[in-house]
Amino acid sequence: MPDQPLTTRGAATHRRILDVATREFAEHGIAGARIERIVAAARTNKAQLYAYFGNKEGLFDAIFFGSLERIVNVVPIDAADLADWAVRLYDEYLRRPDLIRLATWARLERRPAGHLVDDPDRLDDAKLRAIAEAQAAGRVRQGDPFDVMALVIAMSMAWSPVSNVYAATADEPPELHERRRDLLRESVRRAVAPD
């Protein structure tokens, strides 16, 4: 099992490795990322990286699962207002485009079909329960809660860094983002409205 940093200096090195590796994996994917570039930019060495993360796959896992937890914590679901949740996801993709790129690399290089992660690692139980409760209360259309969640997430990604149509950036004019938020909000509202 990889070591955890015990000192302040070790914790700082650990954090630098994670920050640099996040950029490296987001840009190059799992296969294209290079440990040599990561340790050079993080001002550390391979021995330290391997002590903390075990190997390249372990480093990617630490970053990837951390990004999944971040999305859940920073953009918690509100099943009473799935349209607002979609807009908040859109905004998070603008703030942290690396997070959605990491998920895309995991999809491309690890799991081309099915769930993105194994069942024990899925973080969608609370989301699915919230959607099911909103359905039972008549606030959200009927259907498999997972499918409703997947639809809303897909709509929120329409302009994300992995869009096959157009990838938005935070540098675009605010009024353009506001128009997209309005369209997204109204589209999701209509898509999930009760029958």
C-alpha positions as a Markdown table, in Angstrom:
| # | Residue | x | y | z |
|---|---|---|---|---|
| 1 | Met | 0.0 | 0.0 | 0.0 |
| 2 | Pro | 1.4 | 3.4 | -0.9 |
| 3 | Asp | 2.7 | 5.6 | 1.9 |
| 4 | Gln | 0.9 | 8.7 | 3.1 |
| 5 | Pro | 3.0 | 11.9 | 3.7 |
| 6 | Leu | 3.7 | 12.4 | 7.4 |
| 7 | Thr | 5.4 | 15.7 | 7.4 |
| 8 | Thr | 4.4 | 19.2 | 6.2 |
| 9 | Arg | 7.1 | 19.0 | 3.5 |
| 10 | Gly | 5.8 | 15.6 | 2.4 |
| 11 | Ala | 2.3 | 16.8 | 2.3 |
| 12 | Ala | 3.4 | 19.7 | 0.1 |
| 13 | Thr | 5.2 | 17.3 | -2.3 |
| 14 | His | 2.2 | 15.1 | -2.4 |
| 15 | Arg | 0.0 | 18.1 | -3.3 |
| 16 | Arg | 2.4 | 19.2 | -6.0 |
| 17 | Ile | 2.4 | 15.8 | -7.5 |
| 18 | Leu | -1.4 | 15.7 | -7.6 |
| 19 | Asp | -1.7 | 19.2 | -9.1 |
| 20 | Val | 0.9 | 18.5 | -11.8 |
| 21 | Ala | -0.4 | 15.0 | -12.6 |
| 22 | Thr | -3.9 | 16.3 | -12.9 |
| 23 | Arg | -2.8 | 18.6 | -15.7 |
| 24 | Glu | -0.7 | 15.9 | -17.3 |
| 25 | Phe | -3.4 | 13.3 | -17.3 |
| 26 | Ala | -6.1 | 15.8 | -18.4 |
| 27 | Glu | -3.9 | 16.8 | -21.3 |
| 28 | His | -2.4 | 13.5 | -22.4 |
| 29 | Gly | -4.6 | 10.7 | -21.0 |
| 30 | Ile | -3.4 | 7.7 | -19.0 |
| 31 | Ala | -1.2 | 6.2 | -21.8 |
| 32 | Gly | 0.2 | 9.6 | -22.9 |
| 33 | Ala | 1.1 | 11.0 | -19.5 |
| 34 | Arg | 4.7 | 10.8 | -18.6 |
| 35 | Ile | 6.0 | 10.2 | -15.1 |
| 36 | Glu | 9.2 | 12.0 | -16.0 |
| 37 | Arg | 7.3 | 15.2 | -16.8 |
| 38 | Ile | 5.3 | 14.9 | -13.7 |
| 39 | Val | 8.2 | 14.6 | -11.3 |
| 40 | Ala | 10.2 | 17.3 | -13.0 |
| 41 | Ala | 7.3 | 19.8 | -12.8 |
| 42 | Ala | 6.5 | 18.7 | -9.2 |
| 43 | Arg | 10.1 | 19.1 | -8.2 |
| 44 | Thr | 10.4 | 15.6 | -6.8 |
| 45 | Asn | 11.6 | 12.2 | -7.9 |
| 46 | Lys | 10.1 | 8.9 | -9.1 |
| 47 | Ala | 10.9 | 7.2 | -5.8 |
| 48 | Gln | 8.8 | 9.7 | -3.9 |
| 49 | Leu | 5.9 | 9.5 | -6.4 |
| 50 | Tyr | 5.9 | 5.7 | -6.3 |
| 51 | Ala | 6.0 | 5.7 | -2.5 |
| 52 | Tyr | 2.9 | 7.9 | -2.4 |
| 53 | Phe | 0.9 | 6.4 | -5.3 |
| 54 | Gly | 2.4 | 3.0 | -6.1 |
| 55 | Asn | 2.5 | 3.4 | -9.8 |
| 56 | Lys | 1.1 | 5.5 | -12.7 |
| 57 | Glu | -2.3 | 3.8 | -12.5 |
| 58 | Gly | -2.5 | 4.4 | -8.8 |
| 59 | Leu | -1.7 | 8.1 | -9.4 |
| 60 | Phe | -4.4 | 8.4 | -12.0 |
| 61 | Asp | -6.8 | 6.6 | -9.7 |
| 62 | Ala | -6.1 | 9.0 | -6.9 |
| 63 | Ile | -6.7 | 12.0 | -9.2 |
| 64 | Phe | -9.7 | 10.5 | -11.0 |
| 65 | Phe | -11.6 | 9.4 | -7.9 |
| 66 | Gly | -10.8 | 12.7 | -6.2 |
| 67 | Ser | -12.3 | 14.5 | -9.2 |
| 68 | Leu | -15.5 | 12.4 | -8.9 |
| 69 | Glu | -15.8 | 13.2 | -5.2 |
| 70 | Arg | -15.2 | 16.9 | -6.0 |
| 71 | Ile | -18.1 | 17.0 | -8.4 |
| 72 | Val | -20.4 | 15.4 | -5.9 |
| 73 | Asn | -19.3 | 17.7 | -3.1 |
| 74 | Val | -19.0 | 21.0 | -5.1 |
| 75 | Val | -22.2 | 20.5 | -7.2 |
| 76 | Pro | -24.6 | 18.5 | -5.0 |
| 77 | Ile | -27.8 | 17.4 | -6.7 |
| 78 | Asp | -31.0 | 19.1 | -6.0 |
| 79 | Ala | -33.7 | 16.8 | -7.4 |
| 80 | Ala | -36.3 | 19.4 | -6.8 |
| 81 | Asp | -34.5 | 21.6 | -9.3 |
| 82 | Leu | -32.6 | 19.4 | -11.8 |
| 83 | Ala | -32.4 | 22.3 | -14.2 |
| 84 | Asp | -30.4 | 24.3 | -11.7 |
| 85 | Trp | -28.2 | 21.3 | -11.0 |
| 86 | Ala | -27.4 | 21.1 | -14.8 |
| 87 | Val | -26.5 | 24.8 | -14.9 |
| 88 | Arg | -24.2 | 24.4 | -11.8 |
| 89 | Leu | -22.5 | 21.4 | -13.5 |
| 90 | Tyr | -22.0 | 23.6 | -16.7 |
| 91 | Asp | -20.4 | 26.2 | -14.5 |
| 92 | Glu | -18.1 | 23.6 | -12.8 |
| 93 | Tyr | -16.9 | 22.4 | -16.2 |
| 94 | Leu | -16.0 | 26.0 | -17.1 |
| 95 | Arg | -14.1 | 26.4 | -13.8 |
| 96 | Arg | -12.4 | 22.9 | -13.9 |
| 97 | Pro | -12.3 | 21.6 | -17.5 |
| 98 | Asp | -9.7 | 19.1 | -16.4 |
| 99 | Leu | -12.2 | 17.2 | -14.3 |
| 100 | Ile | -14.4 | 16.3 | -17.3 |
| 101 | Arg | -11.3 | 15.5 | -19.4 |
| 102 | Leu | -10.1 | 13.0 | -16.8 |
| 103 | Ala | -13.5 | 11.2 | -16.9 |
| 104 | Thr | -13.3 | 11.2 | -20.7 |
| 105 | Trp | -9.8 | 9.6 | -20.6 |
| 106 | Ala | -11.1 | 7.0 | -18.2 |
| 107 | Arg | -13.9 | 6.3 | -20.6 |
| 108 | Leu | -11.7 | 6.1 | -23.6 |
| 109 | Glu | -8.8 | 4.1 | -22.1 |
| 110 | Arg | -10.4 | 2.0 | -19.4 |
| 111 | Arg | -14.2 | 1.5 | -19.8 |
| 112 | Pro | -15.6 | 2.0 | -23.3 |
| 113 | Ala | -19.0 | 0.7 | -22.2 |
| 114 | Gly | -21.1 | 0.4 | -19.1 |
| 115 | His | -20.7 | 2.4 | -15.9 |
| 116 | Leu | -17.6 | 4.6 | -15.8 |
| 117 | Val | -16.4 | 3.0 | -12.5 |
| 118 | Asp | -17.1 | -0.3 | -10.7 |
| 119 | Asp | -20.2 | -0.5 | -8.5 |
| 120 | Pro | -18.3 | -0.1 | -5.2 |
| 121 | Asp | -16.8 | 3.1 | -6.5 |
| 122 | Arg | -19.9 | 4.7 | -7.9 |
| 123 | Leu | -21.0 | 7.9 | -6.1 |
| 124 | Asp | -24.5 | 8.2 | -7.5 |
| 125 | Asp | -26.6 | 6.4 | -4.8 |
| 126 | Ala | -27.7 | 9.7 | -3.2 |
| 127 | Lys | -28.4 | 11.2 | -6.6 |
| 128 | Leu | -30.5 | 8.2 | -7.6 |
| 129 | Arg | -32.4 | 8.3 | -4.3 |
| 130 | Ala | -33.1 | 12.0 | -4.6 |
| 131 | Ile | -34.4 | 11.6 | -8.2 |
| 132 | Ala | -36.6 | 8.6 | -7.2 |
| 133 | Glu | -38.0 | 10.7 | -4.3 |
| 134 | Ala | -38.8 | 13.6 | -6.6 |
| 135 | Gln | -40.5 | 11.1 | -9.0 |
| 136 | Ala | -42.6 | 9.7 | -6.2 |
| 137 | Ala | -43.6 | 13.2 | -5.2 |
| 138 | Gly | -44.6 | 13.9 | -8.8 |
| 139 | Arg | -42.0 | 16.6 | -9.4 |
| 140 | Val | -39.9 | 14.7 | -11.9 |
| 141 | Arg | -41.0 | 12.5 | -14.9 |
| 142 | Gln | -41.2 | 8.8 | -14.4 |
| 143 | Gly | -38.5 | 6.5 | -15.7 |
| 144 | Asp | -35.3 | 4.9 | -14.4 |
| 145 | Pro | -33.7 | 7.4 | -12.1 |
| 146 | Phe | -30.3 | 6.5 | -13.5 |
| 147 | Asp | -31.5 | 7.4 | -17.0 |
| 148 | Val | -32.9 | 10.7 | -15.8 |
| 149 | Met | -29.6 | 11.5 | -14.1 |
| 150 | Ala | -27.6 | 10.5 | -17.2 |
| 151 | Leu | -29.8 | 12.7 | -19.4 |
| 152 | Val | -29.4 | 15.8 | -17.2 |
| 153 | Ile | -25.6 | 15.2 | -17.0 |
| 154 | Ala | -25.4 | 14.8 | -20.7 |
| 155 | Met | -27.3 | 18.0 | -21.3 |
| 156 | Ser | -25.0 | 19.9 | -18.9 |
| 157 | Met | -22.1 | 18.7 | -21.0 |
| 158 | Ala | -23.4 | 20.2 | -24.3 |
| 159 | Trp | -20.6 | 22.8 | -24.3 |
| 160 | Ser | -18.1 | 21.0 | -22.1 |
| 161 | Pro | -14.4 | 20.5 | -23.0 |
| 162 | Val | -15.3 | 17.1 | -24.5 |
| 163 | Ser | -18.2 | 18.3 | -26.6 |
| 164 | Asn | -18.0 | 17.0 | -30.2 |
| 165 | Val | -19.8 | 20.2 | -31.3 |
| 166 | Tyr | -18.3 | 23.1 | -29.4 |
| 167 | Ala | -16.1 | 23.4 | -26.3 |
| 168 | Ala | -16.8 | 26.5 | -24.2 |
| 169 | Thr | -14.2 | 28.2 | -22.1 |
| 170 | Ala | -14.4 | 30.5 | -19.1 |
| 171 | Asp | -12.8 | 33.2 | -21.2 |
| 172 | Glu | -15.9 | 33.7 | -23.4 |
| 173 | Pro | -18.2 | 36.7 | -22.8 |
| 174 | Pro | -20.4 | 36.4 | -19.8 |
| 175 | Glu | -23.5 | 37.1 | -21.8 |
| 176 | Leu | -22.8 | 34.1 | -24.0 |
| 177 | His | -22.6 | 31.9 | -20.9 |
| 178 | Glu | -25.8 | 33.4 | -19.6 |
| 179 | Arg | -27.7 | 32.6 | -22.8 |
| 180 | Arg | -26.4 | 29.0 | -22.6 |
| 181 | Arg | -27.4 | 28.7 | -19.0 |
| 182 | Asp | -30.9 | 30.0 | -19.8 |
| 183 | Leu | -31.3 | 27.5 | -22.7 |
| 184 | Leu | -29.9 | 24.6 | -20.6 |
| 185 | Arg | -32.1 | 25.5 | -17.6 |
| 186 | Glu | -35.3 | 25.6 | -19.8 |
| 187 | Ser | -34.4 | 22.5 | -21.8 |
| 188 | Val | -33.7 | 20.4 | -18.7 |
| 189 | Arg | -36.9 | 21.8 | -17.0 |
| 190 | Arg | -38.9 | 20.6 | -20.0 |
| 191 | Ala | -37.1 | 17.3 | -20.3 |
| 192 | Val | -37.7 | 16.2 | -16.7 |
| 193 | Ala | -41.1 | 17.7 | -16.2 |
| 194 | Pro | -43.7 | 15.2 | -15.0 |
| 195 | Asp | -45.8 | 13.6 | -17.8 |
